[in-house]
Amino acid sequence: MERRTIGAGALAVGAVGLGCMPMSWGYSTSRQHGEKSLRAVHRALDLGSTLLDTADMYGPFTNELLLGRVLKERRRDAFVSTKVGLLVGDQHIVANGRPGYVRRACDASLRRLGTDVIDLYQLHRADPEVPVEETWGAMAELVRAGKVRALGLCAVGARSARRPGARLHDATVRQLERVQQVFPVSAVEAELSVWSPEALETLLPWCEQRGVGFLAAMPLGNGFLTGTLTPGVGFEADDLRARHPRFTAEMMAANQPIVVGLRRVARRHGAHVTPAQVALAWVLSRGRQVIPVPGAKRERWVVENAAAADLRLTDRDLAEIGGLPAAQGSWD
Ligand SMILES: NC(=O)c1ccc[n+]([C@@H]2O[C@H](COP(=O)([O-])OP(=O)(O)OC[C@H]3O[C@@H](n4cnc5c(N)ncnc54)[C@H](OP(=O)(O)O)[C@@H]3O)[C@@H](O)[C@H]2O)c1
């Protein structure tokens, strides 16, 4: 698989990574299955999808433990990205960016992952009670101590924090400028997909100009862009899509033209090519430093998604995708 680099340290990873969240968090827990997920992770590494994206809060903790079982045998094959800064409480998820907490959380992640170094340590969300420079400074100390190789900042929470009238990532860019004064940012993780392209406005250009890697979260639109979900499909109460405004039966029906468009492009490339692969190839085509991390717990999807690294979209394909209707259903 093609390799892409993260940050000035030129850490190389496979162009398509693996988002490990669905194995332990976010999607229906009844469909989670540890052993099958283990096979999926092994397959990803076999195929060159080396970037494994996890977080201490996925589970919580079980996702890192699951990866630890793979890393025990294959640490050298993997590039591990995990995150700090969010705690799962009884009722709410809370941010904690205090330096002492960051240090303890890192040691705990290292133990669960069974490794002595984390390749990319990401700040999951900034803590509104702690200046972000303080949190980032503590993370920088972890690099100096050899526990972490590079630092990243997640911007997935930007949607709920957006001020009226502001572009989605204006605040993220300001935050990046602040932390960059303390220690270099190697990667940014934010939502980027055919139906959520806002990162292209300011955030991706910011990364491009500074050689910062860009991890595209939710590149498959939480599964919608794959065309395997039918409008009206019920989601279990613990599935994030049960409360997602784009996953009501009405919005899923309204957004079908996007899937139809992706399917049309896929067909031109052969009967075996899927809308999921076109969606990933589009994300890959947004820039040389973009690394999609499609979430998957099934080996079948991992194989399909890895193959998207070889799909080259033509100018006609890109124009057609660019002309698809904007997604309906918003958090705002
Ligand atoms: N930093 C952050 O705050 C943040 C936030 C959200 C996500 N992320 C990262 O981004 C990753 C990706 O996001 P995501 O998992 O929420 O959304 P996603 O990648 O857009 O979609 C994942 C969903 O698509 C399904 N899927 C995957 N490949 C498929 C294929 N080829 N055909 C049909 N269905 C397919 C998966 O099914 P199965 O589950 O059945 O395999 C899963 O339900 C996460 O895993 C996580 O690592 C980070």
The ligand as an ORCA input file, in Angstrom:
! r2SCAN-3c Opt
* xyz 0 1
  N     -10.871     12.026     17.355
  C     -12.145     11.868     17.527
  O     -12.766     12.555     18.343
  C     -12.880     10.856     16.691
  C     -14.272     10.883     16.618
  C     -14.892      9.931     15.815
  C     -14.141      8.995     15.134
  N     -12.787      8.992     15.255
  C     -11.958      7.986     14.565
  O     -12.377      7.861     13.224
  C     -12.652      6.492     12.948
  C     -13.700      6.404     11.883
  O     -14.928      6.971     12.297
  P     -16.237      6.086     12.503
  O     -15.808      4.687     12.732
  O     -17.084      6.722     13.519
  O     -17.011      6.280     11.126
  P     -16.773      5.776      9.630
  O     -15.400      5.283      9.427
  O     -17.261      6.849      8.754
  O     -17.824      4.566      9.515
  C     -17.741      3.414     10.312
  C     -18.920      2.506     10.016
  O     -18.864      2.086      8.657
  C     -18.922      0.672      8.592
  N     -18.027      0.267      7.487
  C     -16.675      0.377      7.454
  N     -16.207     -0.019      6.264
  C     -17.270     -0.416      5.534
  C     -17.438     -0.925      4.217
  N     -16.398     -1.082      3.396
  N     -18.689     -1.240      3.802
  C     -19.766     -1.079      4.596
  N     -19.672     -0.574      5.865
  C     -18.436     -0.248      6.320
  C     -18.499      0.150      9.923
  O     -19.145     -1.080     10.130
  P     -18.682     -2.181     11.223
  O     -18.585     -1.441     12.493
  O     -19.760     -3.159     11.191
  O     -17.392     -2.751     10.821
  C     -18.963      1.258     10.872
  O     -20.304      1.018     11.229
  C     -13.067      5.905     14.297
  O     -13.000      4.509     14.315
  C     -12.088      6.614     15.215
  O     -10.853      5.928     15.180
  C     -12.153      9.908     15.997
*
